[in-house]
Structure formats: structure tokens, C-alpha cells
């Protein structure tokens, strides 16, 4: 908590309690759940410009926050399944409408809408394994529908920039030169940045430990979770197609995939500690670093191991 927020603790506490009471459905949230988000909004939109803001200004600011929308989003972040169902039911049409307006065709619009739900739930993870969700940016100061439309527009812009960048790279001869150099200096898929044999051996051993731990974690997944991973990574199906195969919404498929990622990562970390004698600092440092040495993120490393495992299973089945 900042010094300014601490100075106004009482007025903020009172306004937060009032905000929760204003919600038609507070989602069983308490002040401890809501206050951090309110403080963040205050710091960003009020205290940053007005460090000397008075009680009345603070009260008015919090009283203008949309209580139901904010409680819904915070509940979703906390993993409330009912909140997620309500979010999808109430705002799926908003997301799809915004995607159609900004996309050149219906197929791209569907892909963009699917990507939005994945971004909202948070398929990506930070170095500590925590989900990175765009929901964290919603402050409640404007309508949730308007904010979602803005998220759709921003994601469309990001995708366009990424595609444009890829096109520019692919057309560049310099890129081919760099790719060839990387290939010449690679060693079993791990790019070497030095000529120290001991360090090279350490990198190989580390990558081997992570790969074995990943394979073990995948083996212990529930059959449905294995199938979802196979469809997503091996068969290259989109989340909306996977959802259709199981009979649920693409947002549910996003949540399931994110949950599977989390469970696998936790299992891998546990295996590295218990079976490969990694200490805690090594787990935190080298797990992501091993993937980065391959030029990929943790989820992509998972995918590579999964594809290998699936191919092995298919070959084994063919022999039988």
C-alpha cells in the first residue's frame, strides 16, 4: 500500500464496503478481495495526478466504480466458475460483435473472439507460473462491455503488428543468414552461446531433467486433459473447435487448457525437486531458462514433449 493510500485508509475502507454493498451480486467477495483493485485504480487515475486528493474526491472516485462489473471480474480472477459462466453468457455477444466489426471476414472474426477469451482467462504464465490475464487491467471505472470492445481492438492491432513483423522478417535475406548461423551453432536443438564443455553438459542435463519431468506429468493427466492437449498441440485444433468437440464454450476450453498448463507446471516443479534433486532456486531459475535456450516458452516446450509422446504412443499402437 502506498503512503497516500495508507493516509486515507479509513475513507477507502468505508467506500470499498459501500461499493460491495452496491453490487446486486457481490460474488461472496470481501473488502480484502476488492480493496487491492480499488487502490490500484486510485493510484493510477487519481493519486498519480492529485497526490493531495481530499476525502470527498476519493469517495466520489470509488462511488463511481461499477460495482457489479468489478465484482464479476475479480470473482473470475479468483477462479469462480459461476462468475465465468455469467461473464461468457452476458458478454460473448459483445466480444463477437466487436470482432466482426474489426475483422475482414467471419473466420478471422471467430478466431479473434476465441483469442479474446484465451487472453481474458490467461493461457500464458509468468516466470513463477502465475497466469497472466488481461482481466487484471479492468478497474471498474467504465462499462465492462466498453472495456471488452477495447480489448478486442487492441488484440486485433497486436496481431496485425505481429503478422506484419513476420512478413518483414520472412522477406529479409538477413533473417536467412541468422537462421543458418543458429543452425550451425546448435547442439541437439539447444543453441550454444559459449564453448565451455562443462556448461554445455550442464545445459544438456538440465534440458533432459525438464523433458523427463514433463513426460511424467503428462502421463498422469486425466484422459480428457490428455485429449485436449493432443487436439490443441498435436492436431493443431483451435480452442473453438476443441470446445465444439466436447460440447462446451470456447471460453471453457481456454480455462481448461490454462488449468492443465498450471497442473503440469506444478507437477514438473515437484518432480524436479523430488526426483531430480533440484533445489527451489534452481527450479525457479532454470525451468524457464531451459525453454528459452531452445528459443521457446514453457508452454511450447510442453507442446514439443507432448507431440513426441503422442508419436511414440501411435508407433507403439501400430506395433500392437
GUTI-403497 format. One record per atom (N, C-alpha, C, O): x, z, y. Coordinates in steps of 0.2 Angstrom, whole numbers, padded with zeros to 4 digits, always signed. Layout:
<sites>
XZY/...
</sites>
This chain:
<sites>
+0004+0000-0006/+0000+0000+0000/+0004+0000+0006/+0009+0004+0007/+0003-0004+0011/+0007-0005+0017/+0005+0002+0022/+0000+0005+0021/+0010+0003+0026/+0009+0008+0031/+0002+0008+0035/-0001+0013+0036/+0001+0001+0037/-0005+0000+0041/-0011+0002+0036/-0016+0006+0039/-0011+0000+0030/-0017+0001+0026/-0018+0009+0024/-0023+0012+0024/-0012+0012+0023/-0012+0019+0022/-0015+0023+0028/-0018+0028+0028/-0013+0021+0034/-0015+0024+0040/-0023+0024+0041/-0026+0028+0044/-0026+0018+0038/-0033+0018+0038/-0036+0019+0031/-0042+0016+0030/-0033+0023+0027/-0036+0024+0020/-0043+0026+0020/-0047+0023+0016/-0045+0031+0024/-0052+0033+0024/-0057+0028+0026/-0062+0027+0022/-0056+0024+0031/-0061+0019+0033/-0061+0014+0028/-0066+0011+0027/-0055+0012+0025/-0055+0007+0020/-0059+0009+0014/-0063+0006+0011/-0058+0015+0012/-0061+0018+0006/-0069+0018+0007/-0073+0016+0002/-0071+0020+0013/-0078+0020+0014/-0081+0013+0014/-0087+0012+0011/-0078+0008+0017/-0080+0001+0017/-0080-0002+0010/-0085-0006+0008/-0075+0000+0006/-0075-0003-0001/-0081+0000-0005/-0084-0004-0009/-0082+0006-0004/-0088+0009-0008/-0094+0006-0006/-0099+0005-0010/-0095+0004+0001/-0101+0001+0003/-0101-0006+0001/-0107-0008-0001/-0095-0009+0000/-0095-0016-0002/-0098-0016-0010/-0102-0021-0011/-0096-0012-0014/-0098-0011-0021/-0105-0010-0021/-0109-0013-0025/-0108-0006-0017/-0115-0004-0017/-0119-0010-0015/-0125-0010-0016/-0116-0014-0011/-0120-0020-0008/-0121-0026-0013/-0126-0030-0013/-0117-0026-0019/-0117-0031-0024/-0123-0030-0028/-0125-0024-0030/-0127-0035-0029/-0133-0034-0034/-0131-0033-0041/-0134-0030-0045/-0124-0035-0043/-0121-0033-0049/-0114-0032-0048/-0110-0037-0047/-0112-0026-0048/-0105-0024-0047/-0101-0025-0053/-0095-0024-0053/-0104-0027-0058/-0100-0028-0065/-0096-0022-0067/-0091-0022-0070/-0099-0016-0066/-0096-0010-0068/-0089-0009-0065/-0085-0005-0068/-0088-0012-0059/-0081-0011-0056/-0081-0005-0051/-0087-0003-0049/-0076-0001-0051/-0075+0004-0046/-0071+0003-0040/-0068-0003-0040/-0070+0007-0036/-0066+0006-0030/-0058+0004-0032/-0055+0001-0028/-0056+0007-0037/-0049+0006-0039/-0048-0001-0041/-0043-0004-0041/-0054-0005-0044/-0053-0012-0045/-0054-0016-0039/-0050-0021-0039/-0058-0014-0034/-0059-0019-0029/-0054-0018-0023/-0053-0022-0019/-0052-0011-0022/-0048-0010-0016/-0042-0014-0015/-0040-0016-0010/-0038-0015-0021/-0032-0019-0020/-0033-0026-0017/-0029-0029-0013/-0039-0029-0019/-0040-0036-0017/-0042-0036-0010/-0041-0040-0006/-0046-0030-0008/-0048-0030-0001/-0042-0028+0004/-0041-0031+0009/-0037-0024+0001/-0031-0023+0005/-0027-0029+0006/-0024-0030+0011/-0027-0033+0001/-0023-0039+0001/-0026-0044+0007/-0022-0047+0010/-0033-0044+0007/-0036-0048+0012/-0035-0046+0019/-0034-0050+0023/-0035-0039+0019/-0034-0036+0026/-0027-0038+0028/-0026-0039+0034/-0022-0037+0024/-0015-0038+0026/-0014-0046+0028/-0010-0047+0033/-0017-0050+0024/-0016-0057+0026/-0020-0060+0032/-0018-0064+0035/-0026-0057+0033/-0031-0060+0038/-0032-0056+0044/-0034-0058+0049/-0030-0050+0043/-0032-0045+0049/-0025-0042+0052/-0023-0043+0057/-0022-0038+0047/-0016-0034+0049/-0010-0038+0051/-0006-0036+0055/-0010-0044+0048/-0004-0048+0050/-0004-0050+0057/+0001-0051+0060/-0010-0052+0060/-0011-0053+0067/-0012-0048+0071/-0010-0047+0077/-0016-0043+0069/-0018-0037+0073/-0016-0030+0069/-0020-0027+0066/-0009-0029+0070/-0007-0023+0066/-0010-0016+0069/-0010-0011+0066/-0013-0017+0075/-0016-0012+0079/-0023-0012+0078/-0027-0009+0082/-0026-0015+0073/-0033-0016+0072/-0037-0009+0072/-0034-0004+0069/-0042-0009+0075/-0046-0002+0075/-0051-0002+0070/-0052-0006+0066/-0054+0004+0069/-0058+0006+0064/-0064+0001+0064/-0066-0001+0058/-0067-0001+0069/-0073-0005+0070/-0071-0012+0067/-0075-0015+0063/-0065-0014+0069/-0063-0021+0066/-0062-0021+0059/-0064-0026+0055/-0059-0016+0056/-0058-0015+0049/-0065-0015+0045/-0066-0018+0040/-0069-0011+0048/-0076-0010+0045/-0080-0017+0045/-0083-0019+0040/-0080-0020+0050/-0083-0027+0051/-0080-0032+0046/-0084-0036+0043/-0073-0032+0046/-0070-0037+0041/-0072-0036+0034/-0074-0041+0031/-0072-0029+0032/-0074-0028+0025/-0082-0029+0023/-0084-0031+0018/-0086-0028+0028/-0093-0028+0028/-0095-0036+0027/-0100-0037+0025/-0091-0040+0030/-0092-0047+0029/-0090-0051+0023/-0091-0056+0022/-0086-0047+0019/-0084-0049+0012/-0090-0050+0008/-0095-0046+0007/-0091-0056+0004/-0096-0057+0000/-0095-0053-0007/-0091-0055-0011/-0099-0048-0007/-0099-0043-0012/-0100-0046-0019/-0096-0044-0024/-0105-0049-0020/-0107-0052-0027/-0101-0057-0030/-0099-0056-0035/-0099-0061-0025/-0094-0066-0027/-0088-0063-0029/-0084-0064-0034/-0086-0058-0025/-0079-0055-0026/-0079-0051-0032/-0075-0051-0036/-0085-0047-0033/-0085-0043-0040/-0085-0048-0046/-0082-0046-0051/-0089-0053-0045/-0089-0058-0051/-0082-0060-0052/-0080-0060-0058/-0078-0062-0047/-0071-0065-0048/-0066-0059-0051/-0062-0061-0056/-0067-0053-0048/-0062-0048-0051/-0064-0046-0058/-0060-0045-0062/-0071-0046-0060/-0073-0045-0067/-0070-0050-0071/-0068-0049-0077/-0070-0057-0069/-0067-0062-0073/-0060-0061-0074/-0057-0062-0080/-0056-0059-0069/-0049-0057-0070/-0048-0052-0075/-0042-0052-0078/-0052-0047-0075/-0051-0041-0080/-0054-0043-0087/-0053-0039-0091/-0056-0049-0088/-0057-0052-0095/-0065-0050-0097/-0066-0050-0103/-0069-0049-0092/-0076-0048-0094/-0079-0055-0096/-0080-0059-0092/-0081-0055-0102/-0084-0061-0105/-0091-0063-0102/-0092-0069-0100/-0095-0058-0100/-0101-0059-0097/-0100-0062-0090/-0104-0067-0088/-0095-0060-0087/-0094-0062-0080/-0092-0070-0080/-0094-0074-0076/-0087-0071-0085/-0085-0078-0086/-0091-0083-0088/-0091-0088-0085/-0096-0080-0092/-0102-0084-0094/-0106-0086-0087/-0108-0091-0086/-0106-0081-0083/-0110-0081-0077/-0107-0086-0072/-0110-0090-0069/-0100-0085-0072/-0096-0090-0067/-0097-0097-0069/-0098-0101-0065/-0096-0099-0076/-0097-0105-0078/-0104-0108-0077/-0105-0113-0075/-0109-0104-0079/-0116-0106-0078/-0118-0107-0071/-0122-0112-0070/-0116-0103-0066/-0118-0104-0059/-0114-0109-0055/-0116-0111-0050/-0108-0110-0058/-0103-0114-0053/-0100-0120-0057/-0097-0124-0054/-0102-0122-0063/-0100-0128-0066/-0102-0134-0063/-0098-0139-0062/-0108-0134-0061/-0111-0140-0057/-0107-0141-0051/-0106-0147-0048/-0105-0135-0047/-0102-0136-0041/-0095-0139-0042/-0093-0144-0038/-0091-0137-0047/-0085-0140-0049/-0085-0147-0051/-0081-0151-0048/-0090-0149-0055/-0091-0156-0057/-0093-0160-0051/-0090-0166-0051/-0097-0158-0047/-0099-0162-0041/-0093-0163-0037/-0092-0169-0034/-0089-0158-0035/-0083-0159-0031/-0078-0164-0034/-0075-0168-0031/-0078-0163-0041/-0073-0168-0044/-0075-0175-0044/-0071-0179-0043/-0082-0176-0045/-0084-0183-0044/-0083-0186-0038/-0082-0192-0037/-0084-0182-0032/-0083-0185-0026/-0076-0187-0024/-0075-0191-0020/-0071-0184-0027/-0064-0185-0026/-0061-0189-0031/-0055-0191-0030/-0064-0191-0036/-0061-0194-0042/-0063-0202-0042/-0069-0203-0040/-0059-0206-0044/-0060-0213-0043/-0065-0216-0049/-0069-0221-0048/-0066-0212-0054/-0071-0214-0059/-0073-0207-0063/-0070-0202-0062/-0078-0208-0067/-0081-0202-0071/-0076-0199-0076/-0076-0193-0076/-0072-0203-0079/-0067-0200-0084/-0062-0195-0080/-0061-0190-0082/-0060-0198-0075/-0055-0194-0071/-0058-0188-0068/-0055-0182-0067/-0065-0188-0066/-0068-0183-0063/-0069-0177-0069/-0069-0171-0067/-0071-0179-0075/-0071-0174-0080/-0065-0171-0082/-0064-0165-0083/-0059-0175-0082/-0053-0172-0083/-0051-0167-0077/-0048-0162-0079/-0052-0169-0071/-0051-0164-0066/-0055-0158-0066/-0052-0152-0065/-0062-0158-0068/-0066-0152-0069/-0063-0148-0074/-0063-0142-0074/-0061-0151-0080/-0058-0147-0085/-0052-0143-0083/-0051-0138-0085/-0048-0147-0079/-0042-0144-0077/-0043-0138-0072/-0039-0133-0072/-0048-0138-0069/-0050-0133-0064/-0051-0126-0068/-0049-0121-0066/-0055-0127-0073/-0057-0121-0077/-0051-0118-0080/-0050-0112-0081/-0046-0122-0083/-0040-0120-0085/-0036-0116-0080/-0033-0111-0082/-0036-0119-0074/-0032-0116-0069/-0035-0109-0067/-0031-0105-0065/-0042-0109-0067/-0045-0103-0065/-0044-0097-0070/-0043-0092-0068/-0044-0099-0076/-0043-0094-0081/-0035-0092-0082/-0034-0087-0083/-0031-0097-0081/-0024-0096-0081/-0021-0097-0088/-0019-0093-0091/-0019-0104-0089/-0016-0105-0095/-0008-0104-0095/-0005-0102-0100/-0006-0104-0089/+0001-0103-0088/+0003-0096-0087/-0001-0092-0086/+0009-0094-0089/+0011-0087-0089/+0018-0086-0085/+0022-0091-0084/+0019-0080-0082/+0025-0079-0078/+0030-0077-0083/+0029-0077-0089/+0036-0075-0080/+0042-0073-0085/+0040-0067-0089/+0043-0066-0094/+0035-0063-0087/+0034-0057-0090/+0028-0058-0095/+0025-0053-0098/+0025-0064-0095/+0020-0065-0100/+0013-0064-0097/+0008-0065-0100/+0012-0063-0090/+0006-0062-0087/+0003-0069-0085/+0006-0073-0083/-0004-0069-0086/-0007-0075-0084/-0007-0076-0077/-0008-0072-0073/-0006-0083-0075/-0006-0085-0068/-0012-0088-0066/-0013-0094-0068/-0017-0085-0063/-0024-0088-0062/-0025-0089-0055/-0023-0085-0050/-0028-0095-0053/-0030-0096-0046/-0035-0091-0043/-0036-0090-0037/-0039-0087-0048/-0044-0083-0046/-0041-0077-0041/-0044-0074-0037/-0034-0076-0042/-0031-0071-0038/-0031-0072-0031/-0030-0068-0027/-0032-0079-0029/-0032-0081-0022/-0039-0080-0018/-0039-0081-0012/-0044-0079-0022/-0051-0078-0019/-0051-0071-0016/-0051-0066-0019/-0053-0071-0009/-0053-0065-0005/-0060-0062-0004/-0061-0057-0002/-0065-0067-0005/-0072-0065-0004/-0074-0066+0003/-0080-0064+0005/-0070-0069+0007/-0071-0070+0015/-0076-0076+0016/-0080-0076+0020/-0076-0081+0011/-0080-0086+0011/-0084-0087+0005/-0083-0083+0000/-0089-0092+0005/-0093-0093-0001/-0088-0095-0007/-0084-0098-0006/-0090-0092-0013/-0086-0094-0019/-0087-0102-0020/-0082-0105-0023/-0093-0104-0019/-0094-0112-0020/-0089-0116-0016/-0086-0121-0018/-0089-0114-0010/-0084-0117-0005/-0077-0117-0007/-0073-0121-0006/-0075-0111-0009/-0068-0110-0011/-0067-0114-0017/-0061-0117-0018/-0072-0114-0022/-0071-0118-0028/-0070-0126-0026/-0066-0129-0029/-0074-0128-0022/-0073-0135-0019/-0066-0136-0017/-0063-0142-0018/-0063-0131-0013/-0057-0132-0010/-0051-0132-0016/-0046-0136-0015/-0052-0128-0021/-0048-0128-0027/-0048-0135-0030/-0042-0137-0032/-0054-0138-0031/-0054-0144-0034/-0050-0149-0030/-0046-0153-0033/-0051-0149-0023/-0047-0154-0019/-0040-0153-0019/-0036-0158-0019/-0038-0147-0019/-0031-0145-0019/-0027-0147-0026/-0022-0150-0026/-0031-0146-0031/-0028-0148-0038/-0028-0156-0038/-0023-0158-0041/-0033-0159-0036/-0033-0167-0036/-0027-0169-0032/-0023-0174-0034/-0025-0166-0026/-0019-0168-0022/-0013-0166-0026/-0008-0171-0026/-0012-0161-0029/-0006-0159-0033/-0005-0164-0039/+0000-0166-0040/-0011-0166-0042/-0010-0171-0047/-0008-0177-0045/-0004-0181-0048/-0010-0179-0039/-0009-0186-0036/-0001-0186-0034/+0002-0191-0036/+0001-0180-0031/+0008-0180-0029/+0013-0180-0036/+0018-0183-0035/+0011-0176-0041/+0015-0176-0047/+0015-0183-0050/+0020-0185-0052/+0009-0187-0050/+0009-0193-0053/+0014-0198-0049/+0017-0202-0051/+0013-0198-0042/+0017-0202-0038/+0024-0201-0039/+0028-0205-0039/+0026-0194-0040/+0033-0192-0040/+0036-0195-0047/+0041-0198-0047/+0032-0195-0052/+0034-0198-0059/+0035-0205-0058/+0039-0208-0061/+0030-0209-0055/+0031-0216-0054/+0037-0217-0050/+0041-0222-0052/+0039-0214-0045/+0045-0215-0041/+0051-0214-0046/+0056-0218-0046/+0051-0209-0050/+0057-0207-0054/+0057-0212-0060/+0063-0215-0061/+0052-0214-0063/+0052-0219-0068/+0055-0226-0065/+0058-0230-0069/+0054-0227-0059/+0056-0234-0056/+0063-0233-0054/+0066-0238-0052/+0066-0228-0054/+0073-0227-0052/+0078-0227-0057/+0078-0224-0063/+0083-0232-0056/+0089-0233-0061/+0093-0226-0061/+0096-0225-0067/+0093-0222-0056/+0097-0216-0056/+0094-0211-0061/+0098-0208-0065/+0087-0212-0062/+0084-0207-0067/+0087-0209-0074/+0088-0205-0078/+0088-0216-0076/+0090-0218-0082/+0097-0215-0083/+0099-0213-0089/+0101-0216-0078/+0108-0213-0078/+0108-0206-0080/+0112-0204-0084/+0104-0202-0077/+0104-0195-0078/+0102-0193-0085/+0104-0189-0088/+0097-0197-0087/+0094-0196-0094/+0099-0197-0099/+0100-0194-0104/+0103-0203-0098/+0108-0204-0103/+0114-0199-0103/+0116-0197-0108/+0116-0197-0097/+0121-0191-0097/+0118-0185-0100/+0122-0182-0104/+0112-0183-0099/+0109-0177-0103/+0110-0178-0110/+0111-0173-0114/+0108-0184-0112/+0108-0186-0120/+0115-0185-0123/+0116-0182-0128/+0120-0188-0119/+0127-0187-0121/+0130-0180-0122/+0134-0179-0126/+0127-0176-0118/+0130-0169-0117/+0125-0164-0121/+0126-0158-0121/+0120-0167-0124/+0116-0162-0128/+0118-0160-0135/+0123-0164-0137/+0116-0154-0137/+0119-0152-0144/+0113-0149-0147/+0110-0144-0146/+0110-0153-0152/+0104-0151-0156/+0098-0150-0151/+0094-0145-0153/+0098-0153-0146/+0092-0153-0142/+0093-0148-0136/+0089-0148-0131/+0098-0144-0136/+0100-0139-0131/+0105-0142-0126/+0111-0144-0129/+0104-0143-0120/+0108-0146-0115/+0114-0141-0114/+0113-0135-0112/+0120-0143-0115/+0126-0139-0114/+0128-0140-0106/+0129-0145-0104/+0129-0134-0103/+0132-0134-0096/+0139-0131-0096/+0141-0129-0091/+0142-0130-0102/+0148-0127-0102/+0152-0129-0109/+0148-0132-0113/+0158-0128-0109/+0162-0130-0115/+0164-0124-0119/+0169-0124-0123/+0161-0118-0118/+0163-0112-0121/+0160-0111-0128/+0154-0111-0129/+0164-0112-0134/+0161-0112-0140/+0157-0106-0142/+0152-0106-0145/+0159-0100-0139/+0156-0094-0141/+0149-0094-0138/+0144-0091-0140/+0148-0096-0131/+0142-0097-0128/+0137-0102-0131/+0131-0101-0132/+0140-0107-0134/+0136-0112-0137/+0133-0109-0143/+0128-0110-0145/+0137-0105-0147/+0135-0102-0153/+0129-0097-0152/+0124-0097-0155/+0130-0094-0146/+0125-0089-0144/+0119-0092-0142/+0113-0090-0144/+0119-0098-0139/+0113-0101-0137/+0109-0104-0143/+0103-0103-0144/+0113-0106-0148/+0110-0109-0154/+0107-0103-0158/+0101-0104-0160/+0110-0097-0159/+0107-0092-0162/+0101-0089-0159/+0096-0087-0162/+0101-0089-0152/+0095-0087-0148/+0089-0091-0149/+0084-0089-0151/+0091-0098-0149/+0085-0103-0150/+0082-0102-0157/+0076-0103-0158/+0087-0101-0162/+0085-0100-0168/+0080-0094-0169/+0075-0095-0173/+0082-0089-0166/+0078-0082-0167/+0071-0084-0164/+0066-0082-0167/+0071-0087-0158/+0064-0088-0155/+0060-0093-0159/+0054-0092-0160/+0063-0098-0162/+0059-0103-0166/+0056-0099-0172/+0051-0100-0174/+0060-0095-0175/+0058-0092-0181/+0052-0087-0180/+0048-0086-0183/+0053-0083-0174/+0048-0079-0172/+0042-0082-0170/+0036-0080-0172/+0042-0088-0167/+0036-0092-0166/+0033-0094-0172/+0027-0094-0172/+0036-0097-0177/+0033-0099-0183/+0030-0093-0186/+0024-0094-0189/+0033-0087-0186/+0029-0082-0190/+0023-0080-0186/+0018-0079-0189/+0023-0080-0179/+0017-0078-0175/+0012-0083-0177/+0006-0081-0177/+0013-0090-0177/+0008-0095-0178/+0005-0094-0185/-0001-0095-0186/+0009-0092-0190/+0007-0091-0197/+0001-0086-0198/-0003-0086-0202/+0002-0081-0193/-0003-0075-0194/-0009-0076-0189/-0013-0071-0189/-0010-0082-0186/-0016-0083-0182/-0022-0084-0187/-0021-0086-0192/-0028-0083-0184/-0034-0084-0187/-0034-0092-0188/-0032-0095-0184/-0038-0094-0193/-0039-0101-0195/-0041-0105-0189/-0039-0110-0187/-0046-0102-0185/-0049-0106-0179/-0044-0107-0174/-0044-0112-0171/-0040-0101-0173/-0035-0102-0167/-0030-0107-0169/-0027-0110-0165/-0028-0107-0176/-0023-0112-0178/-0026-0119-0177/-0022-0124-0174/-0032-0120-0178/-0035-0127-0177/-0035-0129-0170/-0034-0134-0168/-0037-0124-0165/-0037-0125-0158/-0030-0127-0156/-0029-0132-0152/-0025-0124-0158/-0018-0126-0156/-0016-0133-0159/-0013-0137-0156/-0018-0134-0165/-0017-0141-0168/-0020-0146-0164/-0017-0151-0163/-0027-0145-0163/-0030-0150-0159/-0027-0151-0152/-0027-0157-0150/-0025-0146-0149/-0023-0147-0142/-0016-0149-0142/-0014-0154-0138/-0011-0147-0146/-0004-0149-0146/-0002-0155-0150/+0001-0159-0148/-0005-0155-0156/-0003-0160-0161/-0008-0166-0161/-0005-0172-0161/-0014-0165-0160/-0019-0171-0159/-0020-0173-0152/-0023-0178-0151/-0017-0169-0147/-0017-0171-0140/-0024-0172-0138/-0025-0176-0133/-0029-0167-0140/-0036-0167-0138/-0036-0163-0131/-0032-0159-0130/-0041-0165-0127/-0042-0162-0121/-0046-0156-0122/-0050-0156-0127/-0046-0151-0117/-0050-0145-0118/-0057-0146-0119/-0061-0143-0123/-0060-0151-0115/-0067-0153-0116/-0069-0155-0123/-0074-0154-0125/-0064-0159-0126/-0065-0162-0132/-0065-0157-0138/-0069-0157-0142/-0060-0152-0137/-0060-0146-0141/-0066-0142-0141/-0069-0140-0146/-0068-0141-0135/-0074-0137-0134/-0080-0140-0137/-0085-0137-0140/-0081-0147-0136/-0086-0150-0139/-0086-0150-0147/-0092-0150-0150/-0080-0150-0150/-0080-0149-0157/-0082-0143-0160/-0085-0142-0165/-0081-0137-0156/-0083-0131-0158/-0090-0129-0155/-0093-0124-0157/-0093-0133-0151/-0099-0132-0148/-0100-0126-0142/-0105-0123-0141/-0094-0126-0138/-0095-0122-0133/-0092-0125-0126/-0089-0131-0127/-0092-0122-0121/-0090-0125-0114/-0082-0125-0114/-0079-0121-0117/-0080-0130-0110/-0073-0131-0109/-0069-0125-0106/-0064-0124-0107/-0073-0121-0102/-0070-0115-0099/-0069-0110-0105/-0064-0106-0104/-0073-0110-0110/-0072-0105-0115/-0066-0108-0119/-0062-0103-0122/-0065-0114-0120/-0059-0117-0123/-0053-0115-0120/-0048-0113-0123/-0053-0115-0113/-0047-0113-0109/-0046-0106-0110/-0040-0104-0111/-0051-0102-0110/-0050-0094-0111/-0047-0093-0118/-0042-0089-0119/-0049-0097-0123/-0047-0096-0130/-0040-0098-0131/-0036-0094-0134/-0038-0103-0128/-0031-0106-0128/-0026-0101-0124/-0021-0099-0127/-0029-0098-0119/-0024-0093-0115/-0024-0087-0119/-0018-0084-0119/-0029-0085-0122/-0028-0079-0126/-0024-0080-0132/-0020-0075-0134/-0024-0086-0135/-0019-0087-0141/-0012-0087-0138/-0008-0085-0142/-0011-0090-0132/-0004-0090-0130/-0002-0083-0129/+0004-0081-0131/-0006-0079-0126/-0004-0072-0125/-0003-0068-0131/+0002-0065-0132/-0007-0069-0137/-0006-0066-0143/+0001-0068-0146/+0004-0064-0149/+0002-0075-0146/+0008-0077-0149/+0014-0075-0145/+0019-0072-0148/+0014-0074-0139/+0020-0072-0135/+0021-0065-0137/+0027-0063-0137/+0016-0061-0137/+0017-0053-0139/+0020-0053-0146/+0024-0049-0147/+0017-0057-0150/+0020-0057-0157/+0027-0059-0157/+0031-0056-0161/+0029-0064-0153/+0036-0066-0153/+0040-0061-0151/+0045-0059-0153/+0038-0057-0145/+0042-0052-0142/+0043-0046-0147/+0048-0044-0148/+0038-0045-0151/+0038-0039-0156/+0043-0041-0161/+0047-0037-0164/+0042-0047-0164/+0047-0050-0169/+0054-0050-0167/+0058-0048-0171/+0055-0052-0161/+0062-0052-0158/+0065-0045-0158/+0071-0044-0159/+0061-0040-0156/+0063-0033-0156/+0064-0030-0163/+0069-0027-0164/+0059-0031-0167/+0059-0028-0173/+0063-0031-0179/+0066-0028-0183/+0063-0038-0179/+0066-0042-0185/+0073-0045-0183/+0077-0047-0187/+0074-0046-0176/+0080-0049-0174/+0084-0045-0170/+0089-0047-0167/+0082-0039-0169/+0086-0034-0166/+0088-0035-0158/+0093-0034-0156/+0083-0039-0155/+0084-0040-0148/+0082-0033-0144/+0077-0030-0146/+0085-0031-0139/+0083-0026-0135/+0078-0028-0130/+0077-0034-0129/+0075-0024-0126/+0070-0026-0121/+0072-0030-0116/+0069-0035-0114/+0078-0029-0113/+0081-0033-0108/+0082-0040-0111/+0081-0045-0107/+0085-0041-0117/+0086-0047-0120/+0079-0051-0121/+0079-0057-0120/+0074-0048-0123/+0068-0051-0124/+0065-0054-0117/+0063-0060-0117/+0066-0050-0112/+0063-0052-0105/+0067-0058-0103/+0065-0062-0099/+0074-0057-0104/+0078-0062-0101/+0079-0069-0104/+0078-0074-0101/+0080-0068-0111/+0081-0074-0115/+0075-0078-0117/+0076-0084-0119/+0070-0075-0118/+0064-0078-0121/+0062-0085-0116/+0062-0090-0119/+0061-0084-0110/+0060-0089-0105/+0066-0093-0104/+0066-0100-0104/+0072-0090-0105/+0078-0094-0103/+0080-0099-0109/+0082-0104-0108/+0078-0097-0115/+0079-0101-0121/+0075-0108-0120/+0077-0113-0121/+0069-0107-0118/+0064-0113-0117/+0067-0117-0111/+0067-0123-0112/+0070-0114-0106/+0072-0118-0100/+0078-0122-0102/+0079-0127-0099/+0082-0119-0106/+0088-0123-0108/+0086-0129-0112/+0090-0134-0113/+0080-0129-0115/+0078-0135-0118/+0074-0140-0113/+0072-0145-0115/+0074-0137-0107/+0070-0141-0102/+0063-0141-0102/+0059-0145-0100/+0060-0135-0105/+0053-0134-0106/+0051-0127-0104/+0055-0123-0103/+0045-0126-0104/+0042-0119-0103/+0041-0116-0110/+0041-0119-0115/+0039-0110-0110/+0037-0106-0116/+0032-0109-0120/+0032-0110-0126/+0026-0112-0116/+0021-0115-0120/+0023-0121-0123/+0020-0123-0128/+0027-0125-0120/+0029-0131-0123/+0034-0130-0129/+0033-0134-0134/+0038-0125-0128/+0042-0123-0134/+0037-0121-0140/+0039-0123-0146/+0032-0117-0139/+0027-0116-0144/+0024-0122-0147/+0023-0123-0153/+0023-0127-0142/+0020-0133-0145/+0025-0137-0150/+0023-0140-0155/+0031-0137-0148/+0036-0141-0152/+0036-0137-0159/+0036-0141-0164/+0036-0131-0159/+0037-0127-0165/+0030-0128-0169/+0030-0129-0175/+0025-0128-0166/+0018-0129-0169/+0018-0136-0172/+0016-0137-0178/+0020-0141-0169/+0020-0148-0171/+0024-0148-0178/+0022-0152-0183/+0030-0145-0177/+0035-0145-0183/+0031-0142-0189/+0032-0144-0195/+0028-0136-0188/+0025-0133-0193/+0019-0137-0196/+0018-0137-0202/+0015-0140-0192/+0009-0144-0194/+0012-0150-0198/+0009-0151-0204/+0017-0153-0196/+0020-0159-0200/+0023-0156-0207/+0021-0160-0212/+0026-0150-0207/+0028-0148-0213/+0022-0146-0218/+0022-0148-0224/+0017-0144-0215/+0011-0142-0219/+0008-0149-0222/+0006-0149-0228/+0008-0154-0218/+0005-0160-0220/+0009-0163-0226/+0006-0166-0231/+0016-0163-0225/+0020-0165-0230/+0019-0161-0237/+0019-0164-0242/+0018-0155-0236/+0018-0151-0242/+0011-0152-0245/+0011-0153-0252/+0006-0153-0241/-0001-0155-0244/+0000-0162-0248/-0004-0163-0253/+0003-0166-0245/+0004-0173-0248/+0007-0173-0255/+0006-0176-0260/+0012-0168-0255/+0016-0167-0262/+0011-0164-0267/+0011-0166-0273/+0007-0160-0265/+0002-0157-0270/-0003-0162-0272/-0007-0160-0276/
</sites>
